[in-house]
Amino acid sequence: MNYHNYYPVDIVNGPGTRVTLFVSGCVHQCKGCYNQSTWRLDAGHPFTQEMEDKIISDLNDTRIKRRGLSLSGGDPLHPQNVAAVLKLVKRVHQECVGKDIWLWSGYLLSELTPEQQQVANLIDVMVDGKYEQAQRNPSLVWKGSENQVIHYFKLDSDN
């Protein structure tokens, strides 16, 4: 897997202060996508063990309290990203107690493969659906178009 950008402190992509990873690779290529530079699988940088370790370290950094991890892209559920994303979310569960995981994907929850569903089973919130430029609504929170759905798998008092 490659990643396009990593933000160790982010307040835009999900609630609270977070770490955000934008992965590379997207088959959806939605018209009007604001992140077209992430579409190619080979864009950005290789996602290494060192990068994975940095994410875990940043999530556990007590100097800047982070609420959780946000995974966007590209598409974290692109078939070539699933194995690395699954490994990462498993580590977050094991090593970052109390941190939530948000994930944005162009795939619909109802169309996930068994491998993609393994990731969905370990996250707290998934925003699914392709961005539809005709349904764009700038007043929406956490999504760009009316057709997208926010699935809250695990609720806490802050959601």
Secondary structure as UniProt FT lines:
FT   STRAND          2..10
FT   STRAND          18..23
FT   TURN            31..32
FT   TURN            34..35
FT   HELIX           36..38
FT   TURN            41..42
FT   STRAND          45..46
FT   HELIX           49..59
FT   STRAND          68..72
FT   TURN            76..77
FT   TURN            79..81
FT   HELIX           82..95
FT   TURN            97..98
FT   STRAND          100..105
FT   HELIX           109..111
FT   HELIX           114..120
FT   TURN            121..122
FT   STRAND          125..128
FT   HELIX           133..135
FT   TURN            138..139
FT   TURN            146..147
FT   STRAND          149..152
FT   TURN            157..158
//
